[in-house]
Amino acid sequence: MSILRELKKRSSHSCELCSSEEDLSIYTVSPYKEESMDHSVILCSTCKGQIEDTSTLEVNHWRLLNDSIWHELDAIKVISFRMLQALKETGAGWAEDLQDMMYMDEPTADWASDGLPKEGDLVHKDSNGVALSVGDSVVLIKDLPVKGSSMIAKRGTPVRNIRLDPDNETYIEGKVEGQTIVIITEYVKKT
């Protein structure tokens, strides 16, 4: 039987976060890439879209986390923890309270915090405030002259597989037209 069919059966054909029955698809919780019963969930397009792009968060939609933090599936707990972390950054005080109430065993807590910045870490954010990670792809939102060159990196140019400056949260590096350049994060948007 296919993973999709098994996941839909487990979720009673509804989003495992908000219970919507519309536009359902599989979401595999990072860092895992392969779909599985343990690391994948069924989500509606609203939940999945906001998880993948936290700049589109509808804070009130995520009040559903009141229930999901107690879910029996570790993958749902991990998503809940990460979304509460994103909501805390928007100033939603209730998110911090819910996150403090969560209980996860040590392996699940490690999974939940995998990829999240640790206290004191630099956080590189694009022009919309979305956190950037090594290997992400971004698009330039402004024409940028490249210092030491006559080249101008044009608006809309994709920059794939970026690297983060370990000493300055406003700088990233990437290749544009085969040349590695340093880009200020306020001039890029994560894709």
C-alpha positions as protocol buffer text, in pm:
chain_id: "A"
residue {
  index: 1
  type: MET
  ca { x: 0 y: 0 z: 0 }
}
residue {
  index: 2
  type: SER
  ca { x: 131 y: 349 z: -83 }
}
residue {
  index: 3
  type: ILE
  ca { x: 256 y: 592 z: 182 }
}
residue {
  index: 4
  type: LEU
  ca { x: -4 y: 849 z: 72 }
}
residue {
  index: 5
  type: ARG
  ca { x: -287 y: 601 z: 120 }
}
residue {
  index: 6
  type: GLU
  ca { x: -153 y: 491 z: 460 }
}
residue {
  index: 7
  type: LEU
  ca { x: -108 y: 851 z: 577 }
}
residue {
  index: 8
  type: LYS
  ca { x: -460 y: 946 z: 465 }
}
residue {
  index: 9
  type: LYS
  ca { x: -597 y: 642 z: 646 }
}
residue {
  index: 10
  type: ARG
  ca { x: -406 y: 739 z: 964 }
}
residue {
  index: 11
  type: SER
  ca { x: -531 y: 1100 z: 942 }
}
residue {
  index: 12
  type: SER
  ca { x: -893 y: 1007 z: 856 }
}
residue {
  index: 13
  type: HIS
  ca { x: -850 y: 1195 z: 527 }
}
residue {
  index: 14
  type: SER
  ca { x: -793 y: 1531 z: 696 }
}
residue {
  index: 15
  type: CYS
  ca { x: -505 y: 1765 z: 773 }
}
residue {
  index: 16
  type: GLU
  ca { x: -320 y: 1631 z: 1077 }
}
residue {
  index: 17
  type: LEU
  ca { x: -288 y: 1986 z: 1212 }
}
residue {
  index: 18
  type: CYS
  ca { x: -610 y: 2177 z: 1140 }
}
residue {
  index: 19
  type: SER
  ca { x: -844 y: 1891 z: 1032 }
}
residue {
  index: 20
  type: SER
  ca { x: -928 y: 2051 z: 696 }
}
residue {
  index: 21
  type: GLU
  ca { x: -1030 y: 1794 z: 435 }
}
residue {
  index: 22
  type: GLU
  ca { x: -937 y: 2006 z: 131 }
}
residue {
  index: 23
  type: ASP
  ca { x: -624 y: 2001 z: -85 }
}
residue {
  index: 24
  type: LEU
  ca { x: -425 y: 1743 z: 116 }
}
residue {
  index: 25
  type: SER
  ca { x: -68 y: 1639 z: 42 }
}
residue {
  index: 26
  type: ILE
  ca { x: 229 y: 1472 z: 208 }
}
residue {
  index: 27
  type: TYR
  ca { x: 476 y: 1684 z: 402 }
}
residue {
  index: 28
  type: THR
  ca { x: 801 y: 1524 z: 517 }
}
residue {
  index: 29
  type: VAL
  ca { x: 953 y: 1690 z: 822 }
}
residue {
  index: 30
  type: SER
  ca { x: 1315 y: 1797 z: 775 }
}
residue {
  index: 31
  type: PRO
  ca { x: 1588 y: 1690 z: 786 }
}
residue {
  index: 32
  type: TYR
  ca { x: 1426 y: 1373 z: 649 }
}
residue {
  index: 33
  type: LYS
  ca { x: 1374 y: 1362 z: 273 }
}
residue {
  index: 34
  type: GLU
  ca { x: 1208 y: 1025 z: 214 }
}
residue {
  index: 35
  type: GLU
  ca { x: 837 y: 990 z: 279 }
}
residue {
  index: 36
  type: SER
  ca { x: 765 y: 754 z: 567 }
}
residue {
  index: 37
  type: MET
  ca { x: 499 y: 689 z: 828 }
}
residue {
  index: 38
  type: ASP
  ca { x: 725 y: 823 z: 1105 }
}
residue {
  index: 39
  type: HIS
  ca { x: 859 y: 1137 z: 937 }
}
residue {
  index: 40
  type: SER
  ca { x: 573 y: 1243 z: 710 }
}
residue {
  index: 41
  type: VAL
  ca { x: 228 y: 1387 z: 775 }
}
residue {
  index: 42
  type: ILE
  ca { x: -78 y: 1483 z: 574 }
}
residue {
  index: 43
  type: LEU
  ca { x: -134 y: 1861 z: 557 }
}
residue {
  index: 44
  type: CYS
  ca { x: -374 y: 2095 z: 382 }
}
residue {
  index: 45
  type: SER
  ca { x: -230 y: 2359 z: 147 }
}
residue {
  index: 46
  type: THR
  ca { x: -284 y: 2636 z: 406 }
}
residue {
  index: 47
  type: CYS
  ca { x: -79 y: 2469 z: 679 }
}
residue {
  index: 48
  type: LYS
  ca { x: 186 y: 2338 z: 439 }
}
residue {
  index: 49
  type: GLY
  ca { x: 226 y: 2674 z: 265 }
}
residue {
  index: 50
  type: GLN
  ca { x: 277 y: 2864 z: 590 }
}
residue {
  index: 51
  type: ILE
  ca { x: 520 y: 2602 z: 723 }
}
residue {
  index: 52
  type: GLU
  ca { x: 729 y: 2628 z: 406 }
}
residue {
  index: 53
  type: ASP
  ca { x: 715 y: 3011 z: 399 }
}
residue {
  index: 54
  type: THR
  ca { x: 682 y: 3156 z: 747 }
}
residue {
  index: 55
  type: SER
  ca { x: 662 y: 3509 z: 604 }
}
residue {
  index: 56
  type: THR
  ca { x: 298 y: 3425 z: 517 }
}
residue {
  index: 57
  type: LEU
  ca { x: 199 y: 3327 z: 873 }
}
residue {
  index: 58
  type: GLU
  ca { x: -162 y: 3389 z: 970 }
}
residue {
  index: 59
  type: VAL
  ca { x: -113 y: 3401 z: 1347 }
}
residue {
  index: 60
  type: ASN
  ca { x: -473 y: 3315 z: 1438 }
}
residue {
  index: 61
  type: HIS
  ca { x: -471 y: 3005 z: 1214 }
}
residue {
  index: 62
  type: TRP
  ca { x: -197 y: 2862 z: 1435 }
}
residue {
  index: 63
  type: ARG
  ca { x: -406 y: 2872 z: 1752 }
}
residue {
  index: 64
  type: LEU
  ca { x: -466 y: 2509 z: 1651 }
}
residue {
  index: 65
  type: LEU
  ca { x: -129 y: 2438 z: 1812 }
}
residue {
  index: 66
  type: ASN
  ca { x: -311 y: 2434 z: 2148 }
}
residue {
  index: 67
  type: ASP
  ca { x: -414 y: 2080 z: 2055 }
}
residue {
  index: 68
  type: SER
  ca { x: -132 y: 1963 z: 1830 }
}
residue {
  index: 69
  type: ILE
  ca { x: 141 y: 2008 z: 2093 }
}
residue {
  index: 70
  type: TRP
  ca { x: -16 y: 1708 z: 2269 }
}
residue {
  index: 71
  type: HIS
  ca { x: -39 y: 1492 z: 1954 }
}
residue {
  index: 72
  type: GLU
  ca { x: 91 y: 1135 z: 1980 }
}
residue {
  index: 73
  type: LEU
  ca { x: 295 y: 1158 z: 1656 }
}
residue {
  index: 74
  type: ASP
  ca { x: 647 y: 1292 z: 1697 }
}
residue {
  index: 75
  type: ALA
  ca { x: 637 y: 1452 z: 1350 }
}
residue {
  index: 76
  type: ILE
  ca { x: 338 y: 1665 z: 1456 }
}
residue {
  index: 77
  type: LYS
  ca { x: 514 y: 1764 z: 1779 }
}
residue {
  index: 78
  type: VAL
  ca { x: 821 y: 1868 z: 1579 }
}
residue {
  index: 79
  type: ILE
  ca { x: 612 y: 2081 z: 1339 }
}
residue {
  index: 80
  type: SER
  ca { x: 428 y: 2233 z: 1636 }
}
residue {
  index: 81
  type: PHE
  ca { x: 753 y: 2325 z: 1813 }
}
residue {
  index: 82
  type: ARG
  ca { x: 899 y: 2483 z: 1499 }
}
residue {
  index: 83
  type: MET
  ca { x: 584 y: 2680 z: 1421 }
}
residue {
  index: 84
  type: LEU
  ca { x: 566 y: 2807 z: 1779 }
}
residue {
  index: 85
  type: GLN
  ca { x: 926 y: 2921 z: 1738 }
}
residue {
  index: 86
  type: ALA
  ca { x: 832 y: 3111 z: 1420 }
}
residue {
  index: 87
  type: LEU
  ca { x: 524 y: 3260 z: 1590 }
}
residue {
  index: 88
  type: LYS
  ca { x: 736 y: 3381 z: 1883 }
}
residue {
  index: 89
  type: GLU
  ca { x: 935 y: 3588 z: 1633 }
}
residue {
  index: 90
  type: THR
  ca { x: 612 y: 3763 z: 1527 }
}
residue {
  index: 91
  type: GLY
  ca { x: 551 y: 3872 z: 1885 }
}
residue {
  index: 92
  type: ALA
  ca { x: 273 y: 3623 z: 1960 }
}
residue {
  index: 93
  type: GLY
  ca { x: 319 y: 3589 z: 2339 }
}
residue {
  index: 94
  type: TRP
  ca { x: 88 y: 3289 z: 2360 }
}
residue {
  index: 95
  type: ALA
  ca { x: 330 y: 3093 z: 2137 }
}
residue {
  index: 96
  type: GLU
  ca { x: 605 y: 3109 z: 2399 }
}
residue {
  index: 97
  type: ASP
  ca { x: 362 y: 2993 z: 2668 }
}
residue {
  index: 98
  type: LEU
  ca { x: 254 y: 2694 z: 2457 }
}
residue {
  index: 99
  type: GLN
  ca { x: 612 y: 2605 z: 2372 }
}
residue {
  index: 100
  type: ASP
  ca { x: 700 y: 2609 z: 2742 }
}
residue {
  index: 101
  type: MET
  ca { x: 416 y: 2361 z: 2809 }
}
residue {
  index: 102
  type: MET
  ca { x: 530 y: 2112 z: 2544 }
}
residue {
  index: 103
  type: TYR
  ca { x: 674 y: 1778 z: 2644 }
}
residue {
  index: 104
  type: MET
  ca { x: 899 y: 1584 z: 2406 }
}
residue {
  index: 105
  type: ASP
  ca { x: 1140 y: 1302 z: 2477 }
}
residue {
  index: 106
  type: GLU
  ca { x: 1506 y: 1381 z: 2409 }
}
residue {
  index: 107
  type: PRO
  ca { x: 1528 y: 1236 z: 2052 }
}
residue {
  index: 108
  type: THR
  ca { x: 1212 y: 1426 z: 1949 }
}
residue {
  index: 109
  type: ALA
  ca { x: 1340 y: 1749 z: 2109 }
}
residue {
  index: 110
  type: ASP
  ca { x: 1669 y: 1710 z: 1919 }
}
residue {
  index: 111
  type: TRP
  ca { x: 1476 y: 1655 z: 1594 }
}
residue {
  index: 112
  type: ALA
  ca { x: 1258 y: 1961 z: 1663 }
}
residue {
  index: 113
  type: SER
  ca { x: 1554 y: 2189 z: 1723 }
}
residue {
  index: 114
  type: ASP
  ca { x: 1757 y: 2049 z: 1430 }
}
residue {
  index: 115
  type: GLY
  ca { x: 1821 y: 2337 z: 1192 }
}
residue {
  index: 116
  type: LEU
  ca { x: 1688 y: 2603 z: 1429 }
}
residue {
  index: 117
  type: PRO
  ca { x: 1935 y: 2869 z: 1535 }
}
residue {
  index: 118
  type: LYS
  ca { x: 2087 y: 2819 z: 1879 }
}
residue {
  index: 119
  type: GLU
  ca { x: 2102 y: 3106 z: 2126 }
}
residue {
  index: 120
  type: GLY
  ca { x: 2386 y: 3338 z: 2025 }
}
residue {
  index: 121
  type: ASP
  ca { x: 2392 y: 3210 z: 1664 }
}
residue {
  index: 122
  type: LEU
  ca { x: 2372 y: 3462 z: 1384 }
}
residue {
  index: 123
  type: VAL
  ca { x: 2045 y: 3444 z: 1191 }
}
residue {
  index: 124
  type: HIS
  ca { x: 2059 y: 3551 z: 828 }
}
residue {
  index: 125
  type: LYS
  ca { x: 1719 y: 3677 z: 706 }
}
residue {
  index: 126
  type: ASP
  ca { x: 1603 y: 3781 z: 361 }
}
residue {
  index: 127
  type: SER
  ca { x: 1415 y: 4102 z: 281 }
}
residue {
  index: 128
  type: ASN
  ca { x: 1090 y: 3948 z: 412 }
}
residue {
  index: 129
  type: GLY
  ca { x: 1243 y: 3834 z: 740 }
}
residue {
  index: 130
  type: VAL
  ca { x: 1256 y: 3466 z: 637 }
}
residue {
  index: 131
  type: ALA
  ca { x: 1555 y: 3282 z: 784 }
}
residue {
  index: 132
  type: LEU
  ca { x: 1815 y: 3169 z: 531 }
}
residue {
  index: 133
  type: SER
  ca { x: 2016 y: 2848 z: 554 }
}
residue {
  index: 134
  type: VAL
  ca { x: 2325 y: 2718 z: 379 }
}
residue {
  index: 135
  type: GLY
  ca { x: 2225 y: 2577 z: 39 }
}
residue {
  index: 136
  type: ASP
  ca { x: 1907 y: 2784 z: 1 }
}
residue {
  index: 137
  type: SER
  ca { x: 1816 y: 2956 z: -323 }
}
residue {
  index: 138
  type: VAL
  ca { x: 1736 y: 3326 z: -336 }
}
residue {
  index: 139
  type: VAL
  ca { x: 1640 y: 3584 z: -598 }
}
residue {
  index: 140
  type: LEU
  ca { x: 1782 y: 3935 z: -618 }
}
residue {
  index: 141
  type: ILE
  ca { x: 1516 y: 4203 z: -564 }
}
residue {
  index: 142
  type: LYS
  ca { x: 1731 y: 4493 z: -686 }
}
residue {
  index: 143
  type: ASP
  ca { x: 1997 y: 4555 z: -953 }
}
residue {
  index: 144
  type: LEU
  ca { x: 2331 y: 4533 z: -771 }
}
residue {
  index: 145
  type: PRO
  ca { x: 2666 y: 4658 z: -900 }
}
residue {
  index: 146
  type: VAL
  ca { x: 2942 y: 4409 z: -821 }
}
residue {
  index: 147
  type: LYS
  ca { x: 3244 y: 4576 z: -658 }
}
residue {
  index: 148
  type: GLY
  ca { x: 3571 y: 4526 z: -843 }
}
residue {
  index: 149
  type: SER
  ca { x: 3386 y: 4441 z: -1163 }
}
residue {
  index: 150
  type: SER
  ca { x: 3184 y: 4611 z: -1434 }
}
residue {
  index: 151
  type: MET
  ca { x: 2912 y: 4350 z: -1387 }
}
residue {
  index: 152
  type: ILE
  ca { x: 2566 y: 4441 z: -1258 }
}
residue {
  index: 153
  type: ALA
  ca { x: 2369 y: 4157 z: -1103 }
}
residue {
  index: 154
  type: LYS
  ca { x: 2016 y: 4214 z: -1235 }
}
residue {
  index: 155
  type: ARG
  ca { x: 1697 y: 4207 z: -1034 }
}
residue {
  index: 156
  type: GLY
  ca { x: 1529 y: 3865 z: -1058 }
}
residue {
  index: 157
  type: THR
  ca { x: 1860 y: 3680 z: -1094 }
}
residue {
  index: 158
  type: PRO
  ca { x: 1844 y: 3347 z: -907 }
}
residue {
  index: 159
  type: VAL
  ca { x: 2133 y: 3264 z: -673 }
}
residue {
  index: 160
  type: ARG
  ca { x: 2144 y: 2897 z: -582 }
}
residue {
  index: 161
  type: ASN
  ca { x: 2329 y: 2712 z: -309 }
}
residue {
  index: 162
  type: ILE
  ca { x: 2413 y: 3017 z: -99 }
}
residue {
  index: 163
  type: ARG
  ca { x: 2668 y: 3025 z: 182 }
}
residue {
  index: 164
  type: LEU
  ca { x: 2629 y: 3231 z: 498 }
}
residue {
  index: 165
  type: ASP
  ca { x: 2895 y: 3465 z: 635 }
}
residue {
  index: 166
  type: PRO
  ca { x: 2978 y: 3321 z: 980 }
}
residue {
  index: 167
  type: ASP
  ca { x: 3071 y: 3664 z: 1118 }
}
residue {
  index: 168
  type: ASN
  ca { x: 2802 y: 3893 z: 975 }
}
residue {
  index: 169
  type: GLU
  ca { x: 2430 y: 3814 z: 953 }
}
residue {
  index: 170
  type: THR
  ca { x: 2377 y: 4068 z: 671 }
}
residue {
  index: 171
  type: TYR
  ca { x: 2609 y: 3895 z: 420 }
}
residue {
  index: 172
  type: ILE
  ca { x: 2567 y: 3585 z: 210 }
}
residue {
  index: 173
  type: GLU
  ca { x: 2776 y: 3449 z: -76 }
}
residue {
  index: 174
  type: GLY
  ca { x: 2659 y: 3299 z: -401 }
}
residue {
  index: 175
  type: LYS
  ca { x: 2745 y: 3264 z: -767 }
}
residue {
  index: 176
  type: VAL
  ca { x: 2604 y: 3504 z: -1023 }
}
residue {
  index: 177
  type: GLU
  ca { x: 2707 y: 3445 z: -1386 }
}
residue {
  index: 178
  type: GLY
  ca { x: 2979 y: 3208 z: -1264 }
}
residue {
  index: 179
  type: GLN
  ca { x: 3134 y: 3464 z: -1031 }
}
residue {
  index: 180
  type: THR
  ca { x: 3115 y: 3427 z: -651 }
}
residue {
  index: 181
  type: ILE
  ca { x: 2992 y: 3750 z: -496 }
}
residue {
  index: 182
  type: VAL
  ca { x: 2895 y: 3876 z: -152 }
}
residue {
  index: 183
  type: ILE
  ca { x: 2533 y: 3993 z: -132 }
}
residue {
  index: 184
  type: ILE
  ca { x: 2358 y: 4192 z: 139 }
}
residue {
  index: 185
  type: THR
  ca { x: 2060 y: 3993 z: 267 }
}
residue {
  index: 186
  type: GLU
  ca { x: 1817 y: 4288 z: 245 }
}
residue {
  index: 187
  type: TYR
  ca { x: 1843 y: 4263 z: -137 }
}
residue {
  index: 188
  type: VAL
  ca { x: 1736 y: 3899 z: -169 }
}
residue {
  index: 189
  type: LYS
  ca { x: 1417 y: 3697 z: -131 }
}
residue {
  index: 190
  type: LYS
  ca { x: 1419 y: 3325 z: -49 }
}
residue {
  index: 191
  type: THR
  ca { x: 1261 y: 3103 z: -316 }
}
